[in-house]
Amino acid sequence: MQKSDQDAPINAPLTEFQVQIVDLIGENPFISYEKLAEKLNKNRTTVMRNIQKLKELGILKRFGPKKSGYWEVIS
């Protein structure tokens, strides 16, 4: 019996850019999308897209309101 793709664990390695995002958030959980984009020399949309992926993978979680909330690195 063959396993379907749905049964496969999500263990995709993070890109170097995603690791940099996690590192910066680990240093400052209150960092904004704008500051991340500035520090990483990338577009804000690129940062947002990668953070969304990290949230889907269960690596990042956002707490609190948009302006005064903070990030937590889960794993």
C-alpha positions as CSV (number, residue, x, y, z in Angstrom):
1,M,0.0,0.0,0.0
2,Q,1.4,3.4,-1.0
3,K,1.2,6.4,1.2
4,S,-0.5,9.5,-0.3
5,D,1.1,12.9,-0.3
6,Q,-1.4,13.9,2.4
7,D,0.2,11.4,4.8
8,A,3.7,12.7,4.3
9,P,5.1,14.8,7.1
10,I,5.9,18.5,6.5
11,N,9.6,18.5,7.2
12,A,10.6,20.8,4.4
13,P,13.9,22.5,5.2
14,L,13.7,26.3,5.7
15,T,15.3,28.6,3.2
16,E,18.3,30.7,4.3
17,F,16.0,33.7,4.1
18,Q,13.4,32.1,6.4
19,V,16.2,31.2,8.9
20,Q,17.3,34.8,8.9
21,I,13.7,35.9,9.6
22,V,13.4,33.5,12.5
23,D,16.8,34.7,13.9
24,L,15.8,38.3,13.8
25,I,12.4,37.6,15.4
26,G,14.3,35.6,18.1
27,E,16.4,38.6,18.8
28,N,13.5,41.1,18.8
29,P,9.9,39.5,19.1
30,F,8.4,43.0,18.6
31,I,10.1,43.6,15.2
32,S,7.8,44.9,12.4
33,Y,7.5,43.7,8.9
34,E,9.1,47.0,7.7
35,K,12.1,46.6,10.0
36,L,12.5,42.9,8.9
37,A,12.4,44.0,5.2
38,E,14.9,46.8,5.8
39,K,17.4,44.5,7.7
40,L,17.1,41.7,5.1
41,N,17.1,44.1,2.2
42,K,13.9,42.6,0.8
43,N,10.4,43.8,-0.1
44,R,7.8,43.9,2.7
45,T,5.6,41.5,0.7
46,T,8.4,39.0,0.4
47,V,8.8,39.1,4.2
48,M,5.1,38.7,4.8
49,R,4.8,35.8,2.4
50,N,7.7,34.0,4.1
51,I,6.3,34.7,7.6
52,Q,3.0,33.3,6.5
53,K,4.8,30.1,5.5
54,L,6.6,29.9,8.8
55,K,3.3,30.3,10.6
56,E,1.7,27.5,8.5
57,L,4.7,25.3,9.4
58,G,4.1,26.0,13.1
59,I,7.5,27.8,13.6
60,L,6.1,31.3,14.3
61,K,3.1,32.4,16.2
62,R,1.7,36.0,16.5
63,F,0.3,37.2,19.8
64,G,-1.6,40.4,20.5
65,P,-2.8,43.1,18.2
66,K,-1.2,44.1,14.9
67,K,0.6,47.2,16.1
68,S,1.6,46.2,19.7
69,G,1.7,42.4,19.4
70,Y,4.8,40.2,19.3
71,W,6.1,37.1,17.6
72,E,7.1,33.8,19.3
73,V,9.4,31.2,17.8
74,I,7.7,27.9,18.5
75,S,10.4,25.5,17.2
